[in-house]
Amino acid sequence: MGVGGIVSAATRLGCEVDKRVVVSSLGAEAFSEVVAVGISNLSVARFGEVMERVSDQKTFIGGYESIKSFDWSSFVEDISKLAVNASQAKTPPPGAYRAVIDNELIGLLLHEAFVHATEGDLVMYRASVLCRRLGERVAGDLVTIVDDGLAKGGYPVAFDDEGVATKRKVVFDRGVLRTYLYDTYTANIDNRESTGNAKRMGASNTYPDATNILVLPGTSSLDSLVRDMNRGIVVHGTIGEWLSNPVSGYLNATVTHGFLVEGGEVKRL
């Protein structure tokens, strides 16, 4: 609240202890315990008649030592300053833009818009835009996407909810679709092995779902991407509401903020 222009702010501390035990008729006996902590902040700024909300969160795998070692005051202050600046920002001219999407967003956007379409149940029911497309090029050759339950910095998933050990899988290899994501049931239907992607919500049956989604890095810098784009938007921040359709590949999402690019240069928020 110490930033001028902020009319409301809420900061929350979160802690989760996730214990999982899987014993199955297939011979699985698995146990895991994961502790996660984090802080989220929502700041609301007002400029004249315009109100702007900006939120963000940071989560760490570990205990309270992660809270103590992070500069939360600066984290919250930066969110409030961004909200103030966003409340004064102009809407970009209407039209279609090329976009450069930052690392905070790309994994979640691809999960919702692209990776969901690789889930074995959707493929089995032909409810996926990627149905019957294994081995086909479905993205540019710079796009390699990995599903990894034990990715560094991700949420650790050593085994899925059927007790099958997770493993690193290249789902899209330089734009080519290499595998679907399976639980045991959908793998048997497709005459394949489970990929360790079974998920269970409550007492429901399992269904395939991704773990940690990573886009492997290329060689271009942000500055070079902006120069090559010439005109477009650099998208930053966190995702808000979204709606995706794996049948068509359609995605509609709102994000915190972006910067307008003109003539290969970042111009304004």
C-alpha positions as CSV (number, residue, x, y, z in Angstrom):
1,M,0.0,0.0,0.0
2,G,3.0,2.3,0.2
3,V,3.0,2.9,-3.6
4,G,1.1,5.9,-4.7
5,G,-2.0,5.0,-6.7
6,I,-2.7,1.7,-5.0
7,V,-6.2,1.5,-3.6
8,S,-6.2,-2.1,-2.5
9,A,-3.7,-4.9,-1.9
10,A,-3.9,-8.5,-0.6
11,T,-0.9,-10.7,0.2
12,R,-1.3,-14.4,1.0
13,L,1.1,-17.0,2.4
14,G,0.5,-20.5,1.3
15,C,1.7,-23.9,2.5
16,E,0.9,-27.4,1.2
17,V,2.0,-30.8,2.4
18,D,1.2,-33.4,-0.4
19,K,1.4,-37.0,0.8
20,R,0.7,-39.7,-1.8
21,V,0.5,-43.5,-1.3
22,V,-0.3,-45.7,-4.2
23,V,-0.8,-49.5,-3.9
24,S,-2.2,-51.2,-7.0
25,S,-3.1,-54.7,-8.3
26,L,-0.5,-54.1,-10.9
27,G,2.2,-54.4,-8.2
28,A,2.9,-50.7,-7.5
29,E,3.8,-49.7,-3.9
30,A,4.9,-46.0,-3.9
31,F,5.0,-43.2,-1.4
32,S,6.0,-39.5,-1.7
33,E,5.8,-36.4,0.4
34,V,6.2,-32.9,-1.1
35,V,6.2,-29.6,0.9
36,A,5.6,-26.4,-1.0
37,V,5.4,-22.8,0.2
38,G,4.8,-19.5,-1.5
39,I,3.4,-16.0,-1.5
40,S,0.8,-14.4,-3.8
41,N,0.0,-10.7,-4.1
42,L,-2.8,-8.8,-5.7
43,S,-2.6,-5.1,-6.1
44,V,-5.3,-2.8,-7.5
45,A,-4.4,0.6,-8.8
46,R,-6.7,3.5,-9.8
47,F,-5.9,6.3,-12.3
48,G,-8.9,8.6,-12.8
49,E,-11.8,6.3,-13.7
50,V,-9.5,3.4,-14.7
51,M,-8.9,0.5,-12.3
52,E,-6.2,-2.1,-13.0
53,R,-5.6,-5.4,-11.1
54,V,-2.2,-7.1,-11.2
55,S,-1.3,-10.3,-9.4
56,D,1.6,-12.7,-9.2
57,Q,2.9,-15.5,-7.1
58,K,6.1,-17.4,-6.3
59,T,6.1,-21.0,-5.1
60,F,9.0,-23.0,-3.8
61,I,9.4,-26.7,-3.1
62,G,10.7,-26.7,0.5
63,G,9.9,-25.2,3.9
64,Y,9.8,-21.8,5.5
65,E,13.5,-21.3,4.8
66,S,12.4,-20.4,1.2
67,I,10.1,-17.7,2.6
68,K,12.9,-16.2,4.7
69,S,15.5,-16.2,1.9
70,F,13.4,-14.3,-0.7
71,D,13.0,-10.6,-1.0
72,W,9.2,-10.5,-0.7
73,S,9.0,-6.7,0.0
74,S,10.5,-5.9,-3.4
75,F,8.4,-8.6,-5.1
76,V,5.2,-7.0,-3.8
77,E,6.4,-3.5,-4.4
78,D,7.1,-4.4,-8.1
79,I,3.6,-5.7,-8.5
80,S,2.1,-2.5,-7.1
81,K,4.3,-0.3,-9.4
82,L,3.3,-2.4,-12.4
83,A,-0.4,-2.0,-11.5
84,V,0.0,1.8,-11.3
85,N,1.8,1.9,-14.6
86,A,-0.8,-0.4,-16.2
87,S,-3.6,1.8,-15.0
88,Q,-2.1,4.6,-17.1
89,A,-1.1,2.5,-20.1
90,K,-2.9,3.0,-23.4
91,T,-4.7,0.2,-25.3
92,P,-2.8,-0.9,-28.4
93,P,-4.3,-0.2,-31.8
94,P,-6.8,-3.1,-32.7
95,G,-5.5,-5.8,-35.0
96,A,-3.5,-9.0,-35.2
97,Y,0.0,-9.0,-33.8
98,R,2.9,-11.3,-33.7
99,A,3.9,-12.0,-30.1
100,V,7.0,-12.9,-28.2
101,I,6.0,-14.7,-25.0
102,D,8.2,-14.8,-21.9
103,N,9.3,-17.8,-19.9
104,E,6.7,-17.2,-17.2
105,L,3.9,-17.8,-19.6
106,I,5.0,-20.1,-22.3
107,G,4.8,-23.4,-20.4
108,L,1.2,-22.8,-19.1
109,L,0.0,-21.5,-22.5
110,L,1.4,-24.5,-24.3
111,H,0.0,-26.8,-21.7
112,E,-3.5,-25.5,-22.2
113,A,-3.4,-24.9,-26.0
114,F,-1.2,-27.7,-27.3
115,V,-0.2,-30.4,-24.8
116,H,-3.7,-31.2,-23.6
117,A,-4.3,-32.3,-27.2
118,T,-1.7,-35.1,-26.7
119,E,-3.6,-36.7,-23.8
120,G,-4.5,-40.3,-24.6
121,D,-8.1,-40.2,-23.7
122,L,-8.8,-37.2,-26.0
123,V,-6.9,-39.0,-28.8
124,M,-8.8,-42.2,-28.2
125,Y,-12.1,-40.4,-28.5
126,R,-10.8,-38.4,-31.5
127,A,-11.4,-35.2,-29.6
128,S,-8.0,-33.8,-30.3
129,V,-6.6,-31.7,-33.1
130,L,-3.5,-34.0,-32.9
131,C,-5.4,-37.3,-33.4
132,R,-3.6,-39.7,-35.8
133,R,-0.7,-37.3,-36.3
134,L,2.2,-39.1,-34.6
135,G,5.4,-38.6,-36.6
136,E,4.0,-35.5,-38.3
137,R,5.4,-32.0,-38.2
138,V,2.9,-29.9,-36.3
139,A,5.1,-26.9,-35.2
140,G,8.2,-25.1,-36.3
141,D,11.5,-26.9,-36.2
142,L,12.6,-24.7,-33.3
143,V,9.9,-26.1,-31.1
144,T,10.9,-29.0,-28.8
145,I,8.6,-29.6,-25.8
146,V,9.4,-32.0,-23.0
147,D,7.2,-33.5,-20.2
148,D,9.3,-34.2,-17.2
149,G,7.9,-35.1,-13.7
150,L,11.3,-34.4,-12.0
151,A,12.3,-31.3,-13.9
152,K,14.5,-28.9,-12.0
153,G,12.4,-26.0,-10.6
154,G,9.2,-27.9,-11.3
155,Y,6.7,-29.7,-9.0
156,P,8.3,-33.1,-8.3
157,V,6.2,-36.0,-9.5
158,A,8.3,-39.2,-9.1
159,F,5.3,-41.5,-10.0
160,D,1.9,-41.0,-11.3
161,D,-1.4,-41.8,-9.6
162,E,-1.2,-45.4,-10.8
163,G,2.2,-45.8,-9.3
164,V,4.0,-45.8,-12.6
165,A,7.4,-44.1,-12.5
166,T,7.5,-40.8,-14.4
167,K,10.2,-40.1,-16.9
168,R,11.4,-37.4,-19.2
169,K,9.6,-37.5,-22.5
170,V,10.2,-35.5,-25.7
171,V,6.6,-34.9,-26.8
172,F,7.4,-32.6,-29.7
173,D,10.9,-33.0,-31.2
174,R,11.8,-30.0,-33.4
175,G,8.2,-29.6,-34.3
176,V,7.4,-33.3,-34.9
177,L,4.9,-35.0,-32.6
178,R,6.7,-38.0,-31.1
179,T,4.3,-39.4,-28.4
180,Y,1.0,-39.0,-26.7
181,L,0.6,-39.0,-23.0
182,Y,-0.9,-42.2,-21.6
183,D,-2.2,-43.7,-18.4
184,T,-2.5,-47.5,-18.3
185,Y,-6.0,-47.7,-19.7
186,T,-5.4,-45.5,-22.7
187,A,-2.0,-47.1,-23.3
188,N,-3.6,-50.6,-23.5
189,I,-6.2,-49.3,-26.0
190,D,-3.4,-47.9,-28.2
191,N,-1.2,-51.0,-27.7
192,R,1.5,-49.0,-26.0
193,E,3.0,-48.6,-22.5
194,S,1.9,-46.0,-20.0
195,T,4.0,-42.9,-20.1
196,G,3.5,-42.3,-16.3
197,N,0.9,-39.6,-16.8
198,A,-2.1,-41.0,-14.9
199,K,-3.9,-38.4,-12.8
200,R,-6.7,-39.0,-10.4
201,M,-9.0,-36.4,-8.9
202,G,-10.6,-37.7,-5.7
203,A,-12.3,-41.0,-6.2
204,S,-12.5,-40.7,-10.0
205,N,-10.9,-43.0,-12.5
206,T,-7.5,-41.9,-13.8
207,Y,-7.0,-39.9,-16.9
208,P,-3.8,-38.8,-18.7
209,D,-2.4,-35.3,-17.9
210,A,0.9,-33.6,-18.2
211,T,3.4,-33.1,-15.4
212,N,6.0,-30.3,-15.9
213,I,6.0,-28.9,-19.4
214,L,9.3,-27.4,-20.7
215,V,10.2,-25.7,-23.9
216,L,13.8,-26.3,-24.6
217,P,15.8,-23.1,-25.2
218,G,17.0,-21.9,-28.6
219,T,19.9,-19.5,-29.4
220,S,18.1,-16.2,-30.0
221,S,18.1,-13.4,-27.4
222,L,15.0,-11.4,-26.5
223,D,16.5,-8.3,-28.3
224,S,17.0,-10.2,-31.5
225,L,13.5,-11.6,-31.4
226,V,12.1,-8.1,-30.9
227,R,14.2,-6.7,-33.8
228,D,13.1,-9.5,-36.1
229,M,9.4,-9.1,-35.2
230,N,9.5,-5.4,-36.2
231,R,5.9,-4.8,-35.1
232,G,4.1,-6.8,-32.4
233,I,3.8,-7.3,-28.7
234,V,6.1,-8.7,-26.0
235,V,3.9,-10.6,-23.5
236,H,5.0,-10.7,-19.9
237,G,3.6,-11.6,-16.5
238,T,1.1,-14.2,-15.4
239,I,-1.9,-15.8,-17.1
240,G,-5.4,-14.8,-15.9
241,E,-8.5,-16.5,-17.3
242,W,-8.2,-18.8,-20.3
243,L,-10.3,-21.0,-22.4
244,S,-8.9,-23.8,-24.6
245,N,-10.4,-26.3,-27.0
246,P,-8.2,-29.4,-27.8
247,V,-10.5,-30.3,-30.7
248,S,-9.7,-27.2,-32.6
249,G,-6.5,-26.0,-30.9
250,Y,-8.2,-22.7,-30.1
251,L,-6.9,-20.7,-27.1
252,N,-8.2,-17.5,-25.6
253,A,-6.2,-16.1,-22.7
254,T,-5.8,-12.9,-20.7
255,V,-2.3,-12.0,-19.4
256,T,-1.0,-9.4,-17.0
257,H,0.8,-7.0,-19.3
258,G,2.8,-6.6,-22.5
259,F,4.9,-4.1,-24.4
260,L,4.1,-2.7,-27.8
261,V,7.0,-3.1,-30.4
262,E,7.3,-0.8,-33.4
263,G,10.2,-0.7,-35.8
264,G,11.9,-3.5,-33.9
265,E,12.0,-1.5,-30.6
266,V,10.0,-1.8,-27.4
267,K,8.0,1.4,-27.2
268,R,5.5,1.4,-24.3
269,L,3.5,-0.7,-21.8
